Amino acid sequence: MMKKIVFYLSIIVAVFSFNVSLAGGVPASDGDSDNELVVPIDLTDPDAIEAGKGTFHSTCADYCHGHEPALFIGRGDELEPQYIYQTIFNGGQGATPMPPWGEVFSEEEIWELVSYIKFLGTIEEL
């Protein structure tokens, strides 16, 4: 019985490892360190937040993440602005199905999206 359990666990680990390698693992940056990316706008500016909200809700993000995306709500400072920017710009790079938006949105639009997502982080969990 123990041999069967070990055998099945070995298969599960092997399949999981293979799938992770196919998915590309953890998203990588585009070569620049996330910490080197300078935030060019005030992320707490109400106009930037509202613009980001409009972009978020008028694009696939509203369909993929939901109208009130639990992924972002209540996370406070957990998500760094540079990480959010890079994820929007480069997409999930195989770790998630999120496509890259760097050639769709301008740099300003991406930073507005970052300001909206950071704002969502300040909302108490629903």
Buried (B, 14 or more C-beta within 10 A) or exposed (E): EEEEEEEEEEEEEEEEEEEEEEBEEEBEBEEEEBEEBEBEBEBEEEEBBBBBBBBBEEBEBBEEBEEEBEEBBEBEEEBBBBBBBBBBBBBBBBBEEBEBBBEEBEEEBBBBBBBBBBBBBEEEEE
